[in-house]
Amino acid sequence: MHYYLTLGREFLTNRDAKRAKAQLEAGQNSIWKPDFNKGQLLPAVLLLESLNLLQFLTPNVQLRGSDEKMLEFKALAVTHRYVVIKNYLNVSISEKLTPVAIAQKLLAKIDLKLAYVGRLGICCTRSAKVLRLNSCSKDNSMGWFIAFI
């Protein structure tokens, strides 16, 4: 899903169409809806785009849970949590979660996570955690994407 969200968006509709056609042929012109829905990535990718998850994919940008963009992200995610996010991504989101926790859950769907950088503020007062996108994922998929093109 990471590839289709970032670099391979133009190939996503063809991929979903081929998958649907293969399921039709295998099922003798009938499709079992749960299998069909799980096989389609376009709705999930469109949802992640509409939630503006791409803002977290910018390298070396530091984020805090109190940033205005993060609070807007949380509000949007909480608004769509039951019907859209739960159905398309199978991710449960609660109002009690912080913006960072919601971002971590959604980034996990594309095998990425935010890494702890440090704290912003004076030592003895309440300070905000600072995070950024982990520069290398488990399988270094972004490197593979660029090398493959």
TIVEX-78206 format. One line per field, with one value per residue (C-alpha): x, y, z. Coordinates in nm, 3 decimals, decimal comma. Example, Ala and Ser with C-alpha at 12.3 -4.5 7.8 and 13.67 -1.06 7.14 Angstrom:
east = c(1,230; 1,367)
north = c(-0,450; -0,106)
up = c(0,780; 0,714)
This chain:
east = c(0,000; 0,296; 0,406; 0,058; 0,020; 0,349; 0,498; 0,271; -0,061; -0,110; -0,090; -0,344; -0,662; -0,514; -0,406; -0,752; -0,923; -0,700; -0,765; -1,142; -1,133; -0,933; -1,184; -1,472; -1,309; -1,222; -1,572; -1,750; -1,889; -1,971; -1,764; -1,777; -1,798; -1,562; -1,283; -1,345; -1,344; -1,023; -0,849; -0,919; -0,660; -0,798; -1,050; -0,784; -0,532; -0,792; -0,881; -0,519; -0,480; -0,796; -0,666; -0,349; -0,123; 0,132; 0,223; 0,402; 0,611; 0,828; 1,173; 1,339; 1,024; 0,970; 0,617; 0,455; 0,115; 0,025; 0,092; -0,211; -0,178; -0,169; -0,481; -0,663; -0,548; -0,688; -1,021; -1,057; -0,963; -1,203; -1,483; -1,440; -1,336; -1,639; -1,762; -1,470; -1,146; -1,267; -1,417; -1,143; -0,831; -0,947; -0,803; -0,986; -0,951; -1,069; -1,122; -0,887; -0,590; -0,338; -0,275; 0,062; -0,095; -0,348; -0,071; 0,131; -0,168; -0,226; 0,143; 0,166; -0,068; 0,212; 0,491; 0,626; 0,639; 0,734; 1,055; 1,112; 1,361; 1,356; 1,165; 1,099; 1,098; 1,279; 1,387; 1,177; 0,852; 0,611; 0,766; 0,634; 0,772; 0,917; 0,887; 0,972; 0,934; 1,174; 1,426; 1,448; 1,166; 1,210; 1,268; 1,392; 1,100; 1,145; 1,497; 1,354; 1,085; 1,339; 1,583; 1,305; 1,207)
north = c(0,000; 0,231; 0,209; 0,293; 0,581; 0,744; 0,651; 0,403; 0,582; 0,574; 0,194; 0,142; 0,146; -0,108; -0,328; -0,322; -0,385; -0,685; -0,827; -0,785; -0,948; -1,243; -1,289; -1,280; -1,545; -1,765; -1,737; -1,800; -1,445; -1,417; -1,250; -1,298; -0,939; -0,967; -1,108; -0,845; -0,557; -0,673; -0,707; -0,350; -0,095; 0,217; 0,302; 0,260; 0,473; 0,745; 0,742; 0,780; 1,066; 1,239; 1,207; 1,380; 1,098; 1,211; 1,502; 1,250; 1,110; 1,420; 1,324; 1,523; 1,720; 1,727; 1,686; 1,745; 1,631; 1,992; 2,120; 2,266; 2,021; 1,729; 1,848; 1,892; 1,542; 1,397; 1,577; 1,446; 1,091; 1,088; 1,217; 0,926; 0,659; 0,431; 0,386; 0,471; 0,401; 0,087; -0,061; 0,019; -0,002; -0,221; 0,029; 0,131; 0,494; 0,640; 1,002; 0,935; 0,867; 1,142; 1,271; 1,094; 0,761; 0,791; 0,873; 0,573; 0,341; 0,465; 0,470; 0,108; 0,018; 0,116; -0,029; 0,304; 0,474; 0,798; 0,794; 0,979; 1,263; 1,441; 1,691; 2,053; 2,273; 2,337; 2,036; 2,100; 2,205; 2,001; 1,962; 1,824; 1,511; 1,572; 1,298; 1,251; 0,979; 0,694; 0,731; 0,361; 0,114; -0,256; -0,345; -0,008; -0,005; 0,354; 0,266; -0,027; 0,191; 0,443; 0,177; -0,009; 0,298)
up = c(0,000; 0,067; -0,296; -0,430; -0,185; -0,283; -0,620; -0,796; -0,779; -1,156; -1,154; -0,877; -1,085; -1,329; -1,038; -0,881; -1,217; -1,293; -0,947; -0,987; -1,330; -1,195; -0,912; -1,159; -1,374; -1,078; -0,934; -1,265; -1,286; -0,917; -0,649; -0,277; -0,150; 0,152; -0,067; -0,331; -0,082; 0,088; -0,247; -0,357; -0,246; -0,414; -0,138; 0,133; -0,056; -0,121; 0,247; 0,355; 0,108; 0,233; 0,591; 0,467; 0,583; 0,325; 0,554; 0,776; 0,491; 0,459; 0,591; 0,869; 0,952; 1,326; 1,459; 1,796; 1,913; 1,989; 1,636; 1,459; 1,169; 1,409; 1,589; 1,256; 1,157; 1,480; 1,438; 1,083; 1,183; 1,479; 1,257; 1,013; 1,262; 1,268; 0,916; 0,693; 0,881; 1,057; 0,738; 0,489; 0,704; 0,994; 1,242; 1,558; 1,660; 1,989; 2,089; 2,380; 2,151; 2,092; 1,739; 1,744; 1,843; 1,559; 1,313; 1,436; 1,383; 1,030; 0,938; 1,055; 0,767; 0,528; 0,748; 0,870; 1,207; 1,371; 1,572; 1,898; 1,850; 2,184; 2,391; 2,319; 2,626; 2,950; 3,154; 3,467; 3,296; 3,093; 2,750; 2,423; 2,260; 1,917; 1,654; 1,289; 1,030; 1,092; 0,809; 0,735; 0,764; 0,833; 0,470; 0,338; 0,096; -0,021; -0,135; -0,327; -0,485; -0,612; -0,731; -0,911; -1,116)
